[in-house]
Amino acid sequence: MSPGPDGALQEGRLRPPGLGLLLAEARGLFELNASLLLSPLLMRAPRGDGHPVLALPGFLASDLSMVPLRRYLSELGYEAHAWRMGRNLGGLGRMRDSLRMRLAEIHAATGRKVSLVGWSLGGVYARDLALWAPDKVRYVVTLGSPFANDVRATNATRLYETLSGERVDDFVEAREAIAGDLPVPATSIYSRADGVVNWRTCLLRPSERAENIEVLLASHIGLGVNPAVLWAVADRLAQPEGDFWPFDRAGPFAIAYAPPERAVSA
């Protein structure tokens, strides 16, 4: 049985997205341009309460990739922070101490819990941080992050293992914990049109404090700049500390969101 274009099951295992979706990732530039054109509309999102937000870049990316997101959140009233660790070359075990120090630094400086927004591999780091220090983390939002099911089902797995010096199959206990329920509210934003990560690896178990949001037609490299994604991130972070309610898919970008019941449909 051959894999489908979206990385469907093959012989009981997930597969990375097909070549067509991978080549279509170039549309990320159009998503960025759309956000720039729609910036007046994006500024109508709920305002922040000034709490700190740490933005964690994806594999091979740096703080530069998170500039549009951080700038947007800053304009909405959040205290947006960069991770300040250069290019993300991977390694959950290798990066743990530095990530924990960065989180503790921001928490100590602000005296407030920190929301974490992680793009792709950055989202895996974010979930790991929330498990380590739920007393320091307010909310976790992941963007196209492969933390569940068969996490090898990405088009970056071999490169990750080469550059990080870690195998995806290392840290089995940690991976299982990261894929499970978090002690803080969490949202996973993903796209079935993702050309890098199999979207099924992004699904968390919905609960009273956790949800999946599917953004239609978004690319993997465009998730951090897609206007519908930015709106969803702002909406989720605007919830008062300790509160959680499901994302309202109505509003200016309603057409971009799939109904919530699709999240459980493989």
C-alpha positions as CSV (number, residue, x, y, z in Angstrom):
1,M,0.0,0.0,0.0
2,S,1.6,3.3,-1.1
3,P,1.5,6.4,1.1
4,G,-1.0,9.1,0.2
5,P,0.1,12.7,-0.6
6,D,-0.5,13.7,3.0
7,G,1.5,10.9,4.5
8,A,-1.2,8.4,5.2
9,L,-0.7,5.1,6.8
10,Q,1.4,2.5,5.0
11,E,1.6,-1.0,6.5
12,G,0.5,0.3,9.9
13,R,3.1,3.1,10.0
14,L,2.9,6.8,9.3
15,R,4.8,8.2,6.5
16,P,6.2,11.7,5.9
17,P,4.2,14.0,3.6
18,G,4.6,13.3,-0.1
19,L,6.8,15.2,-2.6
20,G,3.9,17.3,-3.9
21,L,3.2,18.7,-0.4
22,L,6.9,19.2,0.2
23,L,7.4,21.2,-3.0
24,A,4.3,23.3,-2.2
25,E,5.9,24.6,1.0
26,A,7.1,27.6,-1.1
27,R,3.6,29.1,-0.6
28,G,4.8,30.2,2.9
29,L,5.9,33.4,1.3
30,F,2.4,34.1,0.3
31,E,1.2,33.5,3.8
32,L,3.7,36.1,5.1
33,N,2.5,38.6,2.5
34,A,-1.1,37.9,3.5
35,S,-0.4,38.7,7.1
36,L,1.2,42.0,6.1
37,L,-1.8,42.9,4.0
38,L,-4.2,41.9,6.7
39,S,-2.3,43.5,9.6
40,P,-5.1,46.0,10.4
41,L,-7.5,43.1,10.7
42,L,-5.1,41.1,12.8
43,M,-4.8,43.9,15.3
44,R,-8.5,43.4,16.2
45,A,-7.5,40.3,18.0
46,P,-8.0,40.2,21.8
47,R,-5.4,42.2,23.7
48,G,-2.8,40.7,25.9
49,D,-2.4,41.3,29.7
50,G,1.4,41.9,29.5
51,H,2.5,38.4,30.6
52,P,5.7,37.0,29.1
53,V,5.7,34.8,26.0
54,L,8.7,32.8,24.9
55,A,8.9,32.0,21.2
56,L,10.8,28.8,20.3
57,P,11.9,28.4,16.6
58,G,11.7,25.2,14.6
59,F,14.5,22.9,13.4
60,L,17.2,24.8,11.5
61,A,15.5,28.1,12.2
62,S,16.7,30.9,14.5
63,D,15.0,33.8,16.4
64,L,14.8,35.6,13.0
65,S,12.0,33.2,12.0
66,M,9.9,34.2,15.0
67,V,10.3,38.0,14.5
68,P,6.8,38.4,12.9
69,L,5.1,36.4,15.7
70,R,7.0,38.2,18.5
71,R,6.3,41.6,16.9
72,Y,2.7,40.9,16.6
73,L,2.3,39.7,20.2
74,S,4.3,42.7,21.4
75,E,1.9,45.0,19.6
76,L,-1.0,43.2,21.3
77,G,0.4,43.9,24.7
78,Y,2.5,40.8,25.5
79,E,6.1,40.8,26.6
80,A,7.5,38.7,23.8
81,H,10.9,37.0,24.3
82,A,13.4,35.4,21.9
83,W,15.1,32.2,22.8
84,R,18.6,33.6,22.2
85,M,20.3,30.3,21.4
86,G,21.2,30.8,17.8
87,R,20.1,28.3,15.1
88,N,18.0,25.4,16.3
89,L,20.1,22.3,15.3
90,G,18.0,20.0,17.4
91,G,18.7,17.7,20.3
92,L,16.1,17.4,23.0
93,G,18.6,16.1,25.5
94,R,21.3,18.5,24.4
95,M,19.1,21.6,24.6
96,R,17.2,20.8,27.8
97,D,19.5,22.6,30.3
98,S,19.7,25.8,28.2
99,L,15.9,25.9,27.6
100,R,15.2,25.4,31.3
101,M,17.7,28.2,32.2
102,R,16.0,30.5,29.7
103,L,12.5,29.8,31.0
104,A,13.7,30.3,34.6
105,E,15.4,33.5,33.7
106,I,12.3,35.0,32.2
107,H,10.1,33.8,35.0
108,A,12.4,35.3,37.6
109,A,12.7,38.6,35.8
110,T,9.0,39.1,35.3
111,G,7.6,37.4,38.3
112,R,4.9,35.9,36.1
113,K,4.2,32.5,34.5
114,V,5.5,32.3,30.9
115,S,3.4,31.2,27.9
116,L,5.3,29.1,25.4
117,V,4.8,29.2,21.6
118,G,6.8,26.6,19.8
119,W,7.1,26.1,16.0
120,S,7.7,22.5,14.9
121,L,10.6,21.2,17.0
122,G,10.2,24.3,19.2
123,G,6.8,23.0,20.2
124,V,8.3,19.7,21.3
125,Y,10.7,21.7,23.5
126,A,7.7,23.8,24.8
127,R,5.8,20.7,25.9
128,D,8.9,19.3,27.6
129,L,9.4,22.5,29.5
130,A,5.8,22.5,30.7
131,L,6.2,19.0,32.1
132,W,9.4,20.1,33.9
133,A,8.1,23.4,35.4
134,P,4.3,23.7,35.3
135,D,4.7,26.3,38.1
136,K,6.5,28.6,35.6
137,V,4.4,27.9,32.5
138,R,1.1,29.5,31.8
139,Y,0.1,28.1,28.4
140,V,1.6,26.1,25.6
141,V,0.8,26.6,21.9
142,T,2.5,24.4,19.3
143,L,2.6,25.1,15.6
144,G,3.0,22.0,13.4
145,S,4.9,20.1,16.1
146,P,5.5,16.4,15.7
147,F,5.1,15.1,19.3
148,A,2.5,12.3,19.0
149,N,2.1,9.0,17.2
150,D,5.0,8.1,14.9
151,V,7.2,11.1,15.3
152,R,9.6,9.8,12.7
153,A,7.0,10.7,10.0
154,T,8.6,13.9,8.9
155,N,10.8,14.9,6.0
156,A,13.5,16.2,8.4
157,T,14.1,13.1,10.5
158,R,17.4,12.0,9.0
159,L,18.8,15.5,9.0
160,Y,17.7,16.0,12.6
161,E,19.5,12.9,13.6
162,T,22.6,13.8,11.7
163,L,22.9,17.4,13.0
164,S,21.7,16.8,16.6
165,G,23.6,13.6,17.2
166,E,20.5,12.2,18.7
167,R,18.2,9.5,17.3
168,V,14.5,10.2,17.3
169,D,14.0,6.9,19.1
170,D,16.1,8.1,22.0
171,F,14.5,9.4,25.2
172,V,11.5,7.0,24.8
173,E,10.1,7.9,28.3
174,A,10.4,11.6,27.6
175,R,8.7,11.3,24.2
176,E,5.8,9.4,25.7
177,A,5.4,12.1,28.4
178,I,5.5,14.9,25.8
179,A,2.8,13.1,23.8
180,G,0.6,12.8,26.8
181,D,-1.6,15.3,28.7
182,L,0.2,18.4,30.0
183,P,-0.3,20.0,33.5
184,V,-1.1,23.3,31.8
185,P,-3.5,24.4,29.1
186,A,-2.4,23.5,25.6
187,T,-3.3,24.1,22.0
188,S,-1.9,22.3,18.9
189,I,-2.2,24.2,15.7
190,Y,-1.6,22.2,12.5
191,S,-2.4,21.8,8.9
192,R,-3.2,18.7,6.8
193,A,-1.4,20.4,4.0
194,D,1.9,20.4,5.9
195,G,4.7,19.3,3.6
196,V,7.3,18.6,6.3
197,V,5.5,17.0,9.2
198,N,2.7,14.4,9.0
199,W,-0.2,16.2,10.5
200,R,-1.2,13.1,12.6
201,T,1.9,13.6,14.7
202,C,0.6,17.0,15.8
203,L,-2.6,15.8,17.4
204,L,-3.0,16.0,21.2
205,R,-5.7,14.3,23.1
206,P,-8.5,16.9,23.5
207,S,-9.6,17.5,27.0
208,E,-11.1,20.3,29.2
209,R,-7.8,22.1,28.9
210,A,-6.4,21.0,25.6
211,E,-7.5,21.3,21.9
212,N,-6.4,20.9,18.3
213,I,-6.9,23.7,15.7
214,E,-6.6,22.8,12.1
215,V,-5.8,25.6,9.7
216,L,-6.8,24.8,6.2
217,L,-4.1,24.8,3.4
218,A,-1.4,26.3,5.6
219,S,2.2,25.2,4.9
220,H,4.7,24.1,7.5
221,I,7.1,26.9,7.0
222,G,4.2,29.4,6.9
223,L,2.6,28.4,10.2
224,G,4.4,31.1,12.1
225,V,3.3,33.9,9.7
226,N,-0.1,32.6,8.5
227,P,-2.8,35.2,9.4
228,A,-5.3,32.6,10.7
229,V,-2.6,31.0,12.8
230,L,-1.5,34.4,14.3
231,W,-5.1,35.2,15.1
232,A,-5.6,31.8,16.8
233,V,-2.4,32.2,18.8
234,A,-3.4,35.7,20.0
235,D,-6.9,34.4,20.9
236,R,-5.5,31.5,23.0
237,L,-3.0,33.6,24.9
238,A,-5.6,36.2,25.8
239,Q,-7.4,33.8,28.1
240,P,-7.0,34.7,31.8
241,E,-4.5,32.7,33.7
242,G,-6.0,29.5,34.9
243,D,-9.0,29.7,32.5
244,F,-9.6,27.7,29.3
245,W,-12.4,27.6,26.8
246,P,-12.5,26.1,23.3
247,F,-11.4,28.2,20.4
248,D,-14.2,30.1,18.7
249,R,-13.8,29.5,15.0
250,A,-16.0,32.5,14.1
251,G,-14.5,35.8,13.3
252,P,-12.5,37.4,10.5
253,F,-10.6,34.2,9.6
254,A,-13.4,31.7,10.1
255,I,-13.1,30.3,6.6
256,A,-9.5,29.2,7.4
257,Y,-10.4,26.8,10.2
258,A,-11.6,23.2,9.9
259,P,-14.5,22.2,12.2
260,P,-13.1,20.7,15.5
261,E,-14.5,17.2,14.8
262,R,-12.1,16.8,11.9
263,A,-9.2,16.7,14.4
264,V,-10.1,13.1,15.4
265,S,-10.6,12.0,11.8
266,A,-7.5,10.2,10.4
